[in-house]
Amino acid sequence: MPQPDRYVSVKIECHSKHLHDICVEVDRQVPPDLRCEPNAGPGYSRGGGSGGCSIPFSDELKETTMRELRDNFQGSKRRGYVLIHQ
């Protein structure tokens, strides 16, 4: 059963400076400030197409998201999303 309190709002910024909104499911609860929109499931994106950007596979994306949460939790919380640079 999906647990929306584990869906993190992530923005991936690729080399061409495109931003992609993605919802990533992680292994722990995250504060409401970092959660995806209620209707969003994993992989949800408000943008269209990849714009020539390479989006990591789900396991790699989950690991990167967890690392960013550990290393930059306060910055992510202040922004309202986890920012991943590609």
N, C-alpha and C positions, 0 to 999 in steps of 0.2 A: 504494500500500500504506500503511495507517495507521501512524503513528509515535507510539506512546503517550508517548514522551518529549517530545512537543510538545503534549500535551493538558493544559491548565491548569485547575485547580479554581477556579471563580469563584463568588462569592456576590453576587447582585444584591439590594440593599436598595432597595425602591421607597418612594415617598412615604408609603404606609400602613404602613411599617415591616415589611412581609413580607420574608422572606429566601428567595431561590430559588437552589438549587444547580444550576449549569450547568457543563458541560465545554466549554471553548473551545479549538479548535486554533489555534496561533500559528505564526509562521514560524521560530522558533528552539527549541532544546532548553531545557527548564526543569529545575531541580533536583528530585529525587525528592520533596522536601517539598511542592512545589506541584503535583504531577501528580494527575490524576484517578485514581479507582480503576481497576485493571487492565482490568476488563470494560467500562468506560465508553467510549463513543464521543462524538463532538461532540454537544452538545445534551442529554446525559444529565442527568436531574434526579431527585433523591430525593424532592422534594416533589410535591404534586399541585396542579394548576390554577394559574392565575396570580394568584388572589386580587384581581382587578381591577387588576393591575399591568401596565404596558406594558413588555415585554421587547424590547430593540433587535433589529434585523435582524442577521444573522450578520456581515456586513462591518463594520457599526458596532460590534458587540460585540467583534469581533476587534481593531479599532483602539483601542477603549477599554481593552481588556485589555492590549494592548501598551504603551499609554501609562502605565497603572497599574504595570506591571512596571518600566518605566524610571524613573518618578517615585517609587515607593514599594516598591522591591524588598525592602528589609530588613523593613519592616512586614508585607508580604505573606508573606515567608518565615517570619517569626515566628508569624503566624496559621495558616499552612498553606494559605492560599487568597488569591486576589485579591478584594478587596472593592470593588464598584462601587456608588456611590450614584446613584439615579435621581431 
